[in-house]
Amino acid sequence: MRSFALPRRTILETAETLAIALAGGVGFALLGLPAGLVSGSVLAVATAALLRRPMVLPLPLARIGYVIVGTLLGTVVTPETLRGVETWPASIAVVMVAAIAMTAATMSYLRLVHRWDPLSALLGASPGAMAQGIALATELNGDVRAIAIVQTVRVLLLVVGLPNGLALFGLAVPSMPVTRGPADLAALPEMVLLLTVATACAIAFLKLRFPGGLLFGAMTGSAILHGSGLIHAALPLWLGSSAVVTLGALVGSRFANTSPRMLVGFLGAALGSFAVAMTVATIFILIDAHLMHIPIANIAIAFSPGAQDTMMVLALALHLDPVYVGAHHLARFLVVTIAVAVAARRVAQPAIGLSAHSRESGNPETASPPWRRRAEVVIDRFTPPPKRGP
């Protein structure tokens, strides 16, 4: 009979990863930092990974986290929230234009300043869609390592910097209630129904290969139950907090097998491209804030160039409107996915194979071809779950 038990080493490494994530998240929360659980867990695990600790988070555990976070996001949906969707078409059009502008500006920066080849610059500039970027880079001879590091550093900076930046300007005020109903034993039947429906929807979205299927599927199932008024229960706070810390650990673990030297080699490109992307995003955030009567914290998270699942976790941690944020990130994801897939095949060029030193200098144009690097463990560590995953 086949055993599905995890190896003892994996269990120990996972326990260490979660312990470090919990320490970082609780520490940031005790300091009163906005979204402290998620930003603290991400930073703590990323730091440990750079110090060569084996930061590991099994995919099944991450999937459970996505379902729980999606369920919690759906609990704050109300009929009034859903009626607000009809006022967003103009805002969604703005975020689509913003996605293209961010990609073009960041790609130009990587090409002109850091001399990246066109393909790697395009995929490194893509706001979100990291899994697609790595897949295209592997297929079309882009620099997988450079793209992964730049994209991951961008997410880290967003998770840690954005909530604190909003708080600095007095904009991180919760615009949605944390929960809408009870989460005690008296509400246990409703909680069981909530988790059942949310999980079923998450699996259905996953089978349909919907972007972020587990998170958005669970959010949809929970939103239907709460938005229609069928149930009012919410999941316990400890369960939601545990899921947030777990997903924070997942983001931080992407730095596993990255040496400080390698990170420093690409740090200029990562920081510069982040600054360019956020400058363009800020322009469109201000435009949208002028057009729409929506709290600017919602707009900032909705327009930020981060992975959609990570931005949704931030929306939960900051008590923002998940329907507004989710709709905008889905629209941006679809635009970026189609545009980048088409453009990547137009700009793809055969990679020039040079030394490993040139790979670590922050210039993917002089990197060795991917077929020499596919066996490296770092690619597996940086590659997010396949499309059938969250």
C-alpha positions in Angstrom: 0.0 0.0 0.0 1.4 3.4 -1.0 2.2 5.8 1.8 1.5 9.5 1.4 3.4 10.5 4.6 5.8 13.4 4.3 9.5 12.6 4.8 10.7 13.5 8.3 13.1 16.1 7.0 10.3 17.9 5.1 8.2 17.9 8.3 11.1 19.4 10.3 11.8 22.0 7.6 8.2 22.9 7.3 7.9 23.3 11.1 10.9 25.6 11.2 9.5 27.7 8.3 6.2 28.1 10.0 7.8 28.9 13.4 9.9 31.6 11.8 6.9 33.0 10.0 4.8 33.0 13.2 7.6 34.8 15.1 7.9 37.5 12.4 4.2 37.9 12.0 3.5 38.2 15.7 6.4 40.5 16.2 5.2 42.9 13.5 1.7 42.7 14.9 2.8 43.5 18.4 4.6 46.5 17.0 1.3 47.7 15.6 2.5 47.7 12.0 -0.3 47.5 9.3 -0.8 44.0 7.9 1.8 42.9 10.4 1.0 39.2 10.2 1.6 38.9 6.5 4.5 41.4 6.1 6.3 40.1 9.2 6.0 36.5 8.2 7.2 37.3 4.6 10.2 39.2 5.8 11.2 36.8 8.5 11.1 33.7 6.2 12.9 35.6 3.4 15.6 36.6 5.7 16.0 33.1 7.0 16.1 31.7 3.4 18.9 34.2 2.5 20.8 33.0 5.6 20.7 29.5 4.0 18.0 28.0 6.3 15.9 25.4 4.5 12.6 27.3 4.1 9.9 24.9 2.9 6.2 25.0 2.6 4.4 21.9 1.1 1.9 22.6 -1.7 -1.1 21.0 0.1 -0.6 23.3 3.1 -0.4 26.3 0.8 -3.6 25.2 -0.9 -5.4 25.0 2.5 -4.3 28.5 3.3 -5.7 29.8 0.0 -9.1 28.2 0.6 -9.3 29.7 4.2 -8.2 33.2 3.1 -10.7 33.1 0.2 -13.4 32.0 2.6 -12.6 34.9 4.9 -12.6 37.4 2.1 -16.1 36.3 1.1 -17.4 36.8 4.6 -17.2 40.6 4.3 -19.3 40.7 1.1 -22.8 42.2 1.5 -25.6 42.9 -1.0 -24.6 46.6 -0.9 -21.0 45.6 -1.9 -22.2 43.6 -4.8 -24.4 46.4 -6.1 -21.3 48.6 -6.2 -19.9 46.5 -9.1 -21.9 48.5 -11.6 -19.9 51.6 -10.8 -16.5 50.1 -11.6 -16.3 49.6 -15.4 -14.3 52.9 -15.8 -12.0 51.9 -12.9 -11.3 48.5 -14.4 -10.6 50.1 -17.8 -8.0 52.4 -16.0 -6.3 49.4 -14.3 -6.0 47.7 -17.7 -4.3 50.7 -19.2 -2.1 51.0 -16.1 -1.0 47.3 -16.5 0.2 47.9 -20.0 1.9 51.2 -19.1 3.7 49.6 -16.1 5.0 46.8 -18.2 6.2 49.1 -21.0 7.9 51.5 -18.7 9.6 48.9 -16.6 10.7 46.9 -19.6 12.3 50.1 -21.1 14.1 50.7 -17.8 15.5 47.2 -17.7 16.6 47.4 -21.3 18.2 50.9 -21.2 19.7 50.9 -17.7 20.6 47.3 -17.0 21.0 46.1 -20.6 18.7 43.2 -20.3 17.7 41.3 -23.4 14.2 42.1 -24.7 12.6 38.9 -23.6 13.9 38.9 -20.0 13.1 42.6 -19.7 9.5 42.0 -20.8 9.0 39.0 -18.4 10.8 40.8 -15.5 8.6 43.8 -16.1 5.3 41.9 -16.1 3.2 43.0 -13.1 2.3 39.7 -11.5 1.9 36.5 -13.5 5.2 35.2 -12.3 4.4 31.6 -13.1 3.7 32.5 -16.7 6.9 34.6 -16.9 9.1 31.7 -15.7 7.3 29.2 -18.1 7.8 31.6 -21.1 11.4 32.3 -20.1 12.2 28.6 -19.9 10.6 27.9 -23.3 12.0 31.0 -25.2 15.5 31.2 -23.7 15.0 34.0 -21.2 16.9 34.3 -18.0 14.8 32.4 -15.4 16.9 33.4 -12.4 16.9 37.1 -13.1 13.2 37.2 -13.8 12.4 35.2 -10.6 14.6 37.4 -8.4 13.2 40.7 -9.7 9.6 39.5 -9.5 10.1 38.1 -6.0 11.8 41.2 -4.6 9.0 43.3 -6.0 6.4 41.2 -4.1 8.5 41.4 -0.9 8.7 45.2 -1.2 5.0 45.5 -1.9 4.0 43.3 1.1 6.3 45.1 3.5 6.3 48.6 2.2 2.8 49.2 0.9 0.8 48.8 4.2 3.3 50.9 6.0 3.3 53.5 3.3 -0.5 53.8 3.4 -0.3 54.1 7.2 2.4 56.8 7.0 0.0 58.9 4.9 -3.0 58.1 7.1 -4.7 56.0 4.4 -4.7 52.5 6.0 -8.1 52.9 7.7 -10.2 49.8 7.5 -13.1 50.3 5.1 -14.8 47.0 5.6 -15.7 45.1 8.8 -13.4 42.3 9.7 -16.2 39.8 10.2 -20.0 39.9 9.7 -21.1 37.3 12.1 -20.4 34.9 15.0 -17.5 32.5 14.9 -18.2 30.4 18.0 -19.6 26.9 18.7 -23.2 28.2 18.4 -22.4 29.0 14.7 -20.7 25.6 14.0 -23.4 24.3 11.6 -23.1 27.5 9.5 -19.3 27.4 9.6 -19.4 23.8 8.4 -21.7 24.8 5.5 -19.5 27.8 4.7 -16.4 25.7 4.5 -18.1 23.0 2.5 -19.5 25.4 -0.1 -16.2 27.4 -0.3 -14.1 24.3 -0.7 -16.4 22.9 -3.4 -16.2 26.2 -5.3 -12.5 26.4 -4.9 -12.0 22.9 -6.4 -14.4 23.7 -9.2 -12.4 26.9 -10.1 -9.2 24.9 -9.8 -10.5 22.3 -12.3 -11.5 25.1 -14.7 -7.9 26.5 -14.4 -9.3 29.9 -13.3 -6.5 32.3 -12.3 -5.9 31.9 -8.6 -8.6 29.3 -8.6 -8.5 28.1 -5.0 -8.5 31.6 -3.5 -11.1 33.1 -5.9 -13.3 30.0 -5.9 -13.5 29.9 -2.1 -14.1 33.7 -2.0 -17.0 33.2 -4.6 -18.7 30.5 -2.6 -18.4 32.4 0.6 -19.5 35.6 -1.0 -22.6 33.9 -2.4 -23.7 32.7 1.0 -23.0 36.0 2.7 -24.1 38.3 -0.1 -27.4 36.5 -0.3 -27.9 36.6 3.5 -28.2 32.8 3.7 -25.6 32.7 6.5 -23.9 35.2 8.8 -21.1 33.1 10.4 -17.4 33.7 10.0 -14.4 31.6 10.5 -12.5 31.9 13.8 -9.9 34.6 14.0 -7.1 32.2 14.9 -7.8 30.1 11.8 -7.7 33.1 9.5 -4.5 34.4 11.1 -2.9 31.0 10.7 -3.7 31.0 7.0 -2.3 34.5 6.5 1.0 33.5 8.3 1.2 30.4 6.2 0.8 32.2 2.9 3.3 34.8 4.1 5.7 31.9 4.7 5.0 30.8 1.1 6.0 34.1 -0.4 9.2 34.4 1.8 10.3 30.8 0.9 10.7 31.9 -2.7 14.1 33.2 -1.6 15.3 29.7 -0.8 18.6 28.7 -2.5 19.3 32.3 -3.3 22.8 33.4 -2.1 23.3 37.0 -0.9 25.8 37.5 -3.7 23.3 36.4 -6.3 20.6 38.7 -4.8 23.0 41.7 -4.7 23.8 41.1 -8.4 20.2 41.7 -9.3 19.3 44.1 -6.5 19.8 47.2 -8.6 17.5 45.9 -11.3 14.9 44.8 -8.8 14.8 48.0 -6.8 14.9 50.2 -10.0 12.2 48.3 -11.8 10.0 48.4 -8.6 10.5 52.2 -8.4 9.5 52.6 -12.1 6.5 50.3 -11.8 5.2 52.0 -8.6 5.7 55.5 -10.1 3.5 54.6 -13.0 1.0 52.8 -10.7 0.8 55.9 -8.5 -0.1 58.1 -11.5 -3.0 55.8 -12.3 -4.0 55.5 -8.7 -4.4 59.2 -8.5 -6.3 59.3 -11.7 -8.7 56.6 -10.5 -9.1 58.3 -7.1 -10.1 61.5 -9.0 -12.7 59.6 -11.0 -14.1 57.2 -8.4 -15.4 57.8 -4.9 -13.6 54.8 -3.4 -11.1 54.8 -0.5 -7.7 55.3 -1.9 -6.3 52.3 0.1 -8.6 50.0 -2.0 -7.3 51.6 -5.2 -3.7 51.4 -4.1 -3.9 47.6 -3.4 -6.0 47.1 -6.6 -3.4 48.8 -8.8 -0.2 47.6 -7.2 2.0 45.4 -9.5 2.0 42.3 -7.3 0.8 38.8 -7.6 -3.0 38.7 -7.3 -3.1 36.1 -4.5 -0.6 38.1 -2.4 -2.5 41.3 -3.0 -5.7 39.6 -1.9 -4.1 38.5 1.3 -3.1 42.2 1.9 -6.7 43.2 1.2 -7.8 40.8 3.9 -5.1 42.0 6.4 -6.0 45.7 5.7 -9.8 45.0 5.9 -10.4 46.3 2.4 -13.1 45.6 -0.1 -12.2 42.1 -1.6 -14.7 42.4 -4.4 -13.3 45.6 -5.7 -9.6 44.5 -5.3 -10.3 41.1 -6.7 -12.1 42.3 -9.8 -9.3 44.7 -10.6 -6.5 42.2 -10.2 -8.4 39.6 -12.3 -8.8 42.3 -15.1 -5.1 43.1 -14.8 -4.1 39.5 -14.8 -6.1 38.8 -18.0 -4.6 41.8 -19.8 -1.0 41.0 -18.7 -1.4 37.3 -19.5 -2.6 37.9 -23.1 -0.3 40.8 -23.9 2.9 39.3 -22.4 2.2 35.9 -24.1 1.9 37.6 -27.5 4.7 40.0 -27.0 7.2 37.4 -25.6 7.1 35.4 -28.8 7.8 38.5 -30.9 10.8 39.7 -28.9 12.3 36.3 -28.1 15.9 35.9 -29.2 18.4 33.1 -28.7 20.3 33.6 -25.5 24.0 34.1 -25.6 25.9 31.5 -23.4 28.6 33.1 -21.3 30.0 32.5 -17.9 28.2 32.1 -14.6 29.8 35.3 -13.4 27.9 37.3 -16.0 24.7 35.7 -14.9 25.2 37.1 -11.4 26.1 40.5 -12.6 22.4 41.5 -13.1 22.6 41.4 -16.9 20.4 38.5 -18.3 21.5 39.4 -21.9 24.9 37.8 -21.2 23.5 34.8 -19.3 24.0 31.2 -20.3 21.1 29.5 -22.0 18.3 28.0 -19.9 19.1 24.4 -20.9 22.2 24.7 -18.8 20.3 26.0 -15.8 17.1 23.9 -15.7 18.7 21.4 -13.5 19.6 24.0 -10.9 17.5 23.7 -7.7 16.9 27.4 -7.6 14.5 27.2 -10.6 12.4 24.7 -8.7 12.4 26.9 -5.6 11.4 30.0 -7.5 8.8 28.3 -9.7 5.3 28.8 -8.1 2.7 26.0 -8.2 1.6 25.0 -11.8 -1.5 26.4 -13.3 -3.6 23.7 -11.8 -2.5 24.9 -8.4 -3.4 28.1 -6.5 
